Each structure stands twice: as structure tokens, then as C-alpha cells.
Amino acid sequence: MVSGRTSIWPIKYCWHNNKKKDHLPDNLAADEKHTRLRKNKVYVATTVSKNCFLGAEVCEDAGEKALTHGYSIFSTEAKNVDKYYKPKSINIDGWDATKKAFSTLFTSITVIYCFLHGFIKIRDRCRKSKLFHKICGRVWHVYWAQNKITFSQRMRRLKEWGAKHLPTGGTLTKIISLHEKSLFYQRAYDHPQGYRTSNMVDRLMRWLDRSLFTKQYFHGTLKSAKQSVRAWALLRNYYPYCLRKESNENNKDSRNKLNCAASQLNGFAYSSNWLNNLIIASSMNGYRK
């Protein structure tokens, strides 16, 4: 055994194809899932890409030190496949500790702020305003800009319009805050394949949230909570999308039937049976000597 924990990293080795470096994701999304361990609040440092969980580690707090350690588990497992792995971009909600954690783990990574979070803050402030639809429309008009120059121009016009038509404070404060983070949103244009919003990580964390709610969160130790989340994420990566029969006329090798998120990201499957695929992929705790 190489490690005391099973790696949930979905990029594996294939006996006929060596390392699968070509499938390592360049663009990531990350966020912290708020949950409870007994009566204490804890956070699941979650990293995803292309519909897969790449990391899920329970942290005792959402500070820089704790999150750096939490996300370092993902970094270590990724570098077990390619020790020179350097993702190009990461989408986050703007939490400063998350930004510092990834900047420490991957010094060359580009941090992109989630535009959706900025919009939601504005939307929540102007729900009762008569200008609600106009405000929301103008914010999304900024988002759909085709390039940095247009984005920057639209952002300035949004701020100017807000200063002219909205009262001080409230919604205007959030629009100004959005404008101040403009450069972090513009970075997405340098990485067209990257994530501009947190939809990917939010969608996957919604499944995790349902699981945690069903079992009424964590009741044991921090160690057992970490093991529980990792086990769930591992199953989520390898569990088949559905049980419908798939045609395999053009490829007689059933190992190439990519019927789960991990297999699609990895580019191959050890077996057409999802459980066999999971068992083989997680052998040696998912690591390679």
C-alpha cells in the first residue's frame, strides 16, 4: 500500500496506454461545502472538473491554512499521475482563503472569480426594486461580452448607470463591488475553455448536499467524516450514468465503453462493469508506485 487513504483522483493508468497525461484537466472549479460535524461547522474543500470530483477533503475551518491543507490532498493525488501537473485556471467564488490556497499550491494558476456569485449578490439586494428586471438584464449584458475590451466597457457603463438611477447603498454597493472585481472576471477570456461560473462545482455539490442531509450530517470524528466524503466522491465518479443498453458495434473491446464520469475523463475503462472498473482503479489505494 502506498497510502493509508484511497485516492479519488479519476485519472488512472491503463496497462496498454501508460500515463493518461493528455486527459489531465487544465481548468478547474472549486468551492467549500458548508456542513456540520456534531455541533461544529466544517467545510468540504471540493475540486471538480468535467463532471468529476477531483478532490473532497473535510476541513475544520475555512481559513487559509486549513484550506491549503485540504486542497493539497487533491494536488498530491494529481501529481501522483504527473509530478509536473500545473492546471491553467481555477474558478472560485471569490473567497480570499481559497484564492491564497490555490496560489500557494499552483503558483502559475490563474484565479477566475465566479460571475454568477456577483450577480446573485446584486439580485438579492434588488428583489423588491421596480428596476429589478432592468438591473438583472444589464448585469448579464456585461457577462455576454465577447472580449475583454467590451466586457470592461459594459462594466463601466453598468456602474455609471447605477450611480445615476439607484440610491446610495444597497444594490449600488454590490454593483460597485462587481466593478472592482472586473479584472478577476476578465481573466476568463484568457482561458476560453475554463469555467466562468461555479455551475459545475455547484451541480456536483448539490448531490453531496443531498447525501449529507439524508444521513443528518456527520456524527463521528473528523477522520471518519473525511473517509465518508471520500468514499461518496469515489462512488460518484465511478457509478454508471444509467443502466440502459449501449450499442458497441464499432468497438468490440467492451473496456472502452465509457459509462461513468471517471471513465469519460480518463479516456478508458478497465471493464464495462462499473464495479469491476472501480475495484481495479482503486487497487493499491488508487496510487501507482
Secondary structure as UniProt FT lines:
FT   TURN            15..17
FT   HELIX           21..23
FT   STRAND          27..37
FT   TURN            38..39
FT   STRAND          40..49
FT   TURN            50..51
FT   STRAND          52..59
FT   HELIX           64..81
FT   TURN            83..84
FT   STRAND          89..92
FT   HELIX           96..105
FT   TURN            107..108
FT   STRAND          110..113
FT   HELIX           115..125
FT   TURN            127..128
FT   TURN            130..131
FT   HELIX           132..143
FT   HELIX           148..165
FT   TURN            168..170
FT   HELIX           171..180
FT   HELIX           182..186
FT   HELIX           187..190
FT   TURN            192..193
FT   HELIX           199..214
FT   TURN            215..216
FT   HELIX           222..238
FT   TURN            249..250
FT   HELIX           254..256
FT   HELIX           261..266
FT   HELIX           274..281
FT   HELIX           283..286
//
